Amino acid sequence: MYNMYIENMNVLLTCPPMILRLSHCKKELEEYNVFVPDFTQVMTEDELIKIIHKYDAWIVGDDPCTRKVLERGKNLKVVIKWGIGTDNIDFDAIKDLNLKFSNTPGMFGNEVADVAIGYLIGITRHLFEINNQVKMGKWIKPSGISLKDKRVTLIGFGDIGRNIASRLLSLNTHVYVSDPGFNQDEYGKITCIYNDNIIIEEHLYNVKLDTLQNCLKDSRIVIIACPSIPQTFHLINKDTIDIMADECYIINVSRGSIVKEEDVVSAFESGKLSGFASDVFENEPISLHNKLLNFNTIVGSHNASNTVDAVDRTNVKVVHLLNEMLN
């Protein structure tokens, strides 16, 4: 167990990226007792229930931040979700228990966008397949597709989505965006409905905002960068895949719950889908028995945001939030 003992505020840390770089923010955290339990990727609900009562603050990774856990945190005052996604957080319980909460949005847009484009080029040009086969002594030459002038649907126009859009435009693709949180006027100007402080860079006016169905129609490539909320659960399924162009490609750098994996498998089997690249899955880690692995897929380990630069930047933000919320 990692333990830094200064003063008397106890902080539970269960976020692997922050843990791995913890020595780089040791000085900033020296006024707290920071505890890291023994675990791999996430802690279970039962494991958390046994220890949460000891802590004043909890820096959460992808662990189950449920009502059962939070109710046992008799000393808990602050919950900080390291990262962007909050689908593991029970907000009703946070409110009912009068806990302070924050996450760290806007920290990983460039990093996740880089991975999305890496997946896009990798899957459409068979780069990973070629790499693996050449290393086994096979000199294969599969045909890919050109990206220029391809119609791409981008689902989600938040920080990550906008960074992906910038890269897609530089590749000379035709970018269609589905996101009900944004409006586009007749001159192309885009505004955010729920946050006046979000300024959309002018070059992004070259995307076309539309409904999901209109965007998907004839799209050869679909990139998912939206949050996991009830409205997006299994958003990509048989019906939405059928709208896409034949021999299409799907890339997911959001959350696994947004894609109905069995329908992706069916789309591969029917020939509708040519490729699927995803950093996230309905069940993680992905099982070696998952049928997706039998097709033209690139699979990640829910790691798209993980660069030392982004992690250190986010750790600084988390420490700032911790100081602000506890004091």
Buried (B, 14 or more C-beta within 10 A) or exposed (E): EEEBEEEEBBBBBBBBBBBEBBEBBEEBBEBBBBBBBEBEEBBEBEBBBBBBEBBBBBBBBBBBBBEBBBBBBEEBBBBBBBBBBBBBBBEEBBEEBEBBBBBBBEBBBBBBBBBBBBBBEBBBBBBBBBEEBEEEEEEEEEEBBEBEEBBBBBBBBBBBBBBBBBBBBEBEBBBBBBBEBBEBEEEEEBEBEEEEEBEBEEEBBEBBBBEBEBBBBBBBBBBBBBBBEEEBBBBBBBEBBEBBBEEBBBBBBBBBBBBBBBBBBBBBEEEBBBBBBBBBBBEBEBEEEBBBEEBBBBBBEBEBBBBEEBBBBBBBBBBEBBEEBBE
